[in-house]
Amino acid sequence: MDVVEQQWRRFVDAVDNGIVEFMEHEEPNKLNEGKLSTSTEEMMALIVGYLAFVVLGSAFMKAFVDKPFELKFLKLVHNIFLTGLSMYMATECARQAYLGGYKLFGNPMEKGTESHAPGMANIIYIFYVSKFLEFLDTVFMILGKKWKQLSFLHVYHHASISFIWGIIARFAPGGDAYFSTILNSSVHVVLYGYYASTTLGYTFMRPLRPYITTIQLTQFMAMVVQSVYDYYNPCDYPQPLVKLLFWYMLTMLGLFGNFFVQQYLKPKAPKKQKTI
């Protein structure tokens, strides 16, 4: 075993031990056991690879590539696919919640014997995997040299949300995780539908951007409300995930709120006229 492999193993073991400690030594749920990318090593390989591409890919494109790649067709296929997938995830998760007799908040994690439990766990697993498909958003930005879009908010959100949903898919693929799955998937129907339309050149859709960000902020606020409810009305759903939801959504509100102010409310500096 070479040095790099040893360091990688130590890193994965440290992350895995951290997750176990964070989850208060709760055993992983059996419903998604053995599925692709649910192990800590597979999950971290994808996230570290993503971050490495952000750093190295950006450096390469800036240093050696003069013109951006033409990616219109690939972006269109990607956006249409994620629009359809998001619609499926929202409706299927809602269907499984209906079969399970869910209420709005305070739904305990299934024991695994319920008839709807495998279906709910599977759709939450698909939702988790979709977070890696969304990495392509960043790939297209870098290959298209869209540096203004490649913000800290964008990279932080993509890397962190995939890590968080990896924990959920592994330990609690059911119960109150359904609410975030439906809400975020519904928002992404709008978001990726908008991306698809602008990729096709429908610029008349651009005035909708502030409203889409407002929908995202409303989504985060709803999840904060859920986390507060679940904290003060605990059920058989992992409390570490309830606390994580609360604090993570606060970071999302802060970062997206700042984006909204900078992008839509802050006065734009007048463009300097070129002198002849």
C-alpha positions in Angstrom: 0.0 0.0 0.0 1.6 3.2 -1.1 1.6 6.5 0.8 -1.3 8.1 -1.2 -3.4 5.0 -0.6 -2.5 5.0 3.1 -3.5 8.7 3.5 -6.7 8.1 1.6 -7.6 5.2 3.9 -6.9 7.4 7.0 -9.0 10.2 5.6 -12.0 7.9 4.8 -11.7 6.2 8.2 -11.6 9.6 9.9 -14.7 10.7 8.0 -16.5 7.5 8.7 -15.7 7.7 12.4 -16.9 11.3 12.4 -20.2 10.3 10.9 -20.6 7.5 13.4 -19.9 9.9 16.3 -22.2 12.5 14.8 -25.0 9.9 14.5 -24.4 8.9 18.2 -23.4 5.4 17.2 -26.7 4.6 15.6 -26.6 1.6 13.3 -27.0 2.3 9.5 -30.5 1.5 8.2 -30.7 -1.8 6.3 -33.1 -0.5 3.6 -30.4 1.1 1.4 -27.5 -1.2 2.6 -25.1 -2.1 -0.2 -26.4 0.3 -2.8 -23.9 2.2 -4.9 -22.3 5.3 -3.4 -23.8 4.7 0.1 -20.4 3.8 1.6 -18.3 6.6 3.1 -15.5 5.7 0.7 -17.6 5.9 -2.4 -19.3 9.1 -1.3 -16.1 10.8 -0.4 -14.4 9.7 -3.7 -17.2 11.5 -5.6 -17.1 14.7 -3.4 -13.3 14.9 -3.4 -13.2 14.3 -7.1 -15.7 17.1 -7.6 -13.7 19.6 -5.5 -10.5 18.5 -7.3 -12.1 19.2 -10.7 -13.3 22.6 -9.5 -9.7 23.6 -8.5 -7.7 21.8 -11.2 -10.3 22.1 -14.0 -10.7 25.8 -13.4 -6.9 26.3 -13.4 -6.5 24.3 -16.6 -9.3 26.2 -18.4 -7.9 29.6 -17.4 -4.3 28.7 -18.3 -4.6 26.7 -21.5 -8.0 27.1 -23.1 -8.8 30.4 -24.8 -12.4 29.8 -25.8 -15.2 28.1 -23.9 -16.5 24.8 -25.1 -19.9 24.8 -26.9 -22.1 22.7 -24.6 -25.6 23.8 -25.5 -26.9 20.3 -26.5 -25.4 18.6 -23.4 -26.7 21.3 -21.1 -30.1 21.0 -22.6 -30.2 17.2 -22.2 -29.0 17.6 -18.6 -31.5 20.2 -17.7 -34.5 18.4 -19.3 -33.5 15.2 -17.7 -33.2 16.7 -14.2 -36.5 18.5 -14.7 -38.2 15.2 -15.4 -36.3 13.4 -12.6 -37.2 16.0 -10.1 -40.8 15.8 -11.1 -40.7 12.0 -10.6 -38.9 12.2 -7.2 -41.4 14.8 -5.9 -44.5 12.8 -7.0 -43.1 9.4 -6.0 -42.0 10.6 -2.6 -45.5 12.1 -2.1 -47.1 8.8 -3.1 -45.0 6.8 -0.7 -45.8 9.3 2.1 -49.5 8.9 1.3 -49.1 5.1 1.5 -47.4 5.5 4.8 -50.0 7.8 6.3 -47.6 10.6 6.9 -48.5 13.8 8.6 -46.8 17.1 7.7 -44.1 16.9 10.4 -43.1 14.5 13.2 -42.9 11.3 11.1 -40.7 8.6 12.7 -38.2 6.6 10.7 -39.7 3.4 9.5 -38.7 0.1 11.2 -38.3 -1.5 7.8 -41.3 -3.9 8.0 -43.8 -1.4 6.6 -45.1 -2.1 3.1 -44.1 1.4 1.9 -40.7 1.5 3.6 -38.6 0.0 0.7 -40.3 2.4 -1.7 -39.6 5.4 0.5 -36.0 4.4 1.1 -35.5 3.9 -2.6 -36.8 7.3 -3.7 -34.7 9.0 -1.0 -31.7 7.0 -2.3 -32.5 8.2 -5.9 -32.7 11.8 -4.5 -29.3 11.4 -2.9 -27.7 10.1 -6.2 -29.3 13.0 -8.1 -27.1 15.3 -6.1 -24.1 13.8 -7.9 -25.8 14.3 -11.2 -26.1 18.0 -10.3 -22.3 18.2 -10.2 -22.6 18.5 -14.0 -23.9 22.0 -13.4 -20.4 22.9 -12.2 -18.7 21.0 -14.9 -20.6 23.0 -17.6 -19.7 26.2 -15.8 -16.0 25.4 -15.9 -15.9 24.1 -19.4 -18.0 27.1 -20.5 -15.7 29.5 -18.6 -18.6 30.9 -16.7 -16.5 32.2 -13.8 -19.1 34.6 -12.4 -21.4 31.7 -11.8 -18.7 29.5 -10.2 -19.2 31.1 -6.7 -18.4 29.8 -3.2 -22.2 29.4 -2.7 -22.5 27.2 -5.7 -19.5 24.9 -4.8 -20.3 24.8 -1.1 -23.9 23.9 -1.7 -23.2 21.1 -4.2 -20.5 19.5 -2.1 -22.2 19.8 1.2 -25.7 18.7 0.2 -24.4 15.5 -1.4 -22.5 14.7 1.9 -25.6 15.4 4.0 -27.9 13.3 1.9 -25.4 10.5 1.9 -25.8 10.4 5.7 -29.6 10.5 5.4 -29.7 7.8 2.7 -27.5 5.6 4.9 -29.1 6.1 8.3 -32.6 7.5 7.9 -34.1 7.1 4.4 -37.6 7.7 5.5 -39.6 9.5 8.2 -39.3 13.3 8.1 -36.7 13.2 5.4 -39.6 13.0 3.0 -40.4 16.7 3.4 -37.1 18.0 2.2 -37.2 15.4 -0.7 -40.5 16.6 -1.9 -39.8 20.3 -1.4 -36.4 20.4 -3.0 -37.5 18.2 -5.9 -40.4 20.5 -6.5 -38.2 23.6 -6.5 -35.8 21.8 -8.9 -38.6 21.2 -11.4 -38.9 25.0 -11.6 -35.1 25.6 -11.5 -34.1 23.1 -14.1 -37.1 23.9 -16.3 -35.9 27.5 -16.2 -32.3 26.4 -17.1 -33.7 24.4 -20.0 -35.7 27.3 -21.4 -32.7 29.7 -21.2 -30.4 27.1 -22.8 -32.9 27.1 -25.7 -32.5 30.9 -25.9 -35.8 32.0 -24.4 -34.4 35.1 -22.8 -37.9 36.4 -21.9 -37.7 33.9 -19.0 -34.8 35.8 -17.3 -37.0 38.2 -15.3 -38.2 35.2 -13.4 -34.8 34.7 -11.7 -35.5 36.8 -8.6 -38.8 34.8 -8.1 -36.9 31.5 -8.4 -34.4 32.6 -5.7 -37.4 33.7 -3.6 -38.9 30.2 -3.9 -35.5 28.7 -2.9 -35.4 31.0 0.2 -39.0 30.0 1.1 -38.0 26.4 0.8 -35.1 26.8 3.2 -37.4 28.7 5.7 -39.9 25.8 5.6 -37.2 23.4 6.4 -36.1 25.5 9.4 -39.7 25.4 10.6 -39.7 21.6 10.3 -36.4 21.3 12.2 -37.7 23.5 15.0 -40.9 21.5 15.2 -39.0 18.2 15.2 -36.6 19.4 17.9 -39.3 20.4 20.3 -41.6 17.5 19.4 -39.2 14.6 19.0 -40.2 11.4 17.4 -38.3 8.3 16.5 -36.2 10.1 13.9 -32.5 10.8 14.5 -32.2 14.0 16.4 -28.6 14.7 15.1 -30.2 15.0 11.6 -32.9 17.4 12.9 -30.2 19.6 14.4 -28.1 19.4 11.2 -31.1 20.4 9.1 -31.6 23.5 11.3 -28.0 24.7 11.1 -27.5 23.8 7.5 -30.6 25.7 6.4 -29.4 28.7 8.3 -26.2 28.7 6.2 -28.4 28.4 3.1 -30.6 31.3 4.1 -27.5 33.4 4.8 -25.7 32.6 1.5 -28.8 32.7 -0.7 -30.1 35.8 1.0 -26.8 37.5 0.4 -26.9 36.4 -3.2 -30.4 37.8 -3.6 -29.3 41.2 -2.1 -26.2 41.4 -4.2 -27.9 40.3 -7.4 -31.3 41.9 -7.3 -31.4 44.7 -4.7 -27.9 46.3 -4.6 -27.7 49.2 -7.1 -25.6 48.3 -10.1 -22.5 50.4 -10.8 -22.9 52.2 -14.1 -20.8 50.8 -16.9 -17.9 52.9 -18.0 -18.1 54.2 -21.5 -15.2 53.5 -23.7 -13.2 56.5 -24.9 -12.0 56.7 -28.4 
